[in-house]
Amino acid sequence: MITINSHIHTSFSKDAKSSLQEVIAAAKKAGLKIITITDHFPLPEGFKPEAGDSYMAREQLNSYIKLVLSEKEKNKGIDIR
C-alpha cells in the first residue's frame, strides 16, 4: 500500500483547486502517512509571470507559510512536509 504522496499542489499554486485543508483530509481518508506540499512559490523580484503561469502571488507567501505550519501542528497523525 502506498502511504506517501510527494508532490501535491493546493489552490495557492493556481493549477490546483483544493485547499490545504481539503488536501489533508483527502490524504488522511486515503491512509497516507506522509504528504509533501509542492506549491509554486512567487517568482523573484524582477521576473514577470507569463500567461498561464501558476505561481502564487508574492502577497500570499507569508499567510501560506503560516497556514502550512498551523496545519502541521493541528494534524499530528500525518507528516506534512
N, C-alpha and C positions, 0 to 999 in steps of 0.2 A: 504494500500500500504506500502510495506517495504521501509524505507528510510535510512537504515543503513546496512553496512556490516562491521562486527567487526573482520574479520580475512582474511587479504589479503596479499599474498606474491608477491614480484616483482622478477625480474631476479637476484637481488642480492642474493637471497636465493638458487639459483641453482635448485630449484624444481618448478620454475615458469618461464614463457617465456616472460611475458610482462614487459616493463619498467615502472617506476613510472609514467611517463607522460602518457603512454597508459592506465594504471590503472585509473588515474584521469579522463581522457577523457571518458572512458567507464562508470565510476561511474556517471559522470555528465549526460551522454546520458541516463542512466538508471533512472535518477531522484533521486539518492541517496543524502542525506544531510550530512551524516557522514560516513567516512571510517577510518578504523584502519589498519595501515600497520604493519604487524607482521613478518617481515623478521627475519631470524635466524642470530643472531649476532655471531661474531667469538668465537671460543672456548677459554677459559682461557689459559694462558701460561702453558705449560707442557702437555696439553691434545692433543692427536693426533687424527685427524678425521679418521674414518673408511671409506672404500669404500662405496659410495652411500650417505654419509652424505651431508647435504645441507646447511652447514654453510657458511656465506660469509667469504672471506679472510680477515685476520687482516688488510692488507694494504688498503682495501676498506672502512673501517669504517669511517674515517674522511670525505671522499668525499661523502659517503652515508648520513651522518648526515647533511652536508652542502646542499646536494640536497633536502632532505626532508624539511628542513627549508626554502629553496628557493621556493619550490613548494607550501608550505603552504602560503607564502607571496603572490605569484602570483595568487593563486586560492582562493580568499576570499569567493566565493559562495558555497564552500563545506568545511566542518570541517574535516581536515586531522589530524588524531591522530597517 
